[in-house]
Amino acid sequence: MWEKIFIGVVISVIGGVILAFVLWFGGGGRAWWEHRKVYNWLKNNTSDTPENSHVNTIKIAQKTGLSEDRARKACISPKIYRYLYNNEEFWSIWREEPQSIHTGKSVEEILKEISL
């Protein structure tokens, strides 16, 4: 008799854990997972160089297997910078604006030097 009660309790607990995981993954957990996936992809596939610091939303979506909309939502974070150029979004974990290809300096750094 106690064995049947124990088995019933174990099955209930396992079912509750599975249900909690499904609800978590369907809500905020899925967003967290996708953000982590995009952040790690950016960290491993970009660098703080003028030609390789920013990636557009389409490329992120293709490389991570997310839709463009989900990739865009996953990029919205204080850890990921958004740069808008000609109505196209570019994302980076290194800096907000791309560096100048010619000098390796950001636009702000060049403007500071000019104003001195």
ZINORZI-V854155 format. One line per field, one symbol per residue. phi: phi as a letter, one per 30 degrees, with the letter a starting at -180 (. if undefined). Layout:
phi = ???
//
This chain:
phi = .dddddddddddddddddddddddddcdddddddddddddddddbbbdbecbcbbddddddddcicdeddddddddaddbccbcbhiccbbaccadcdddddcicdeddddddddd
//
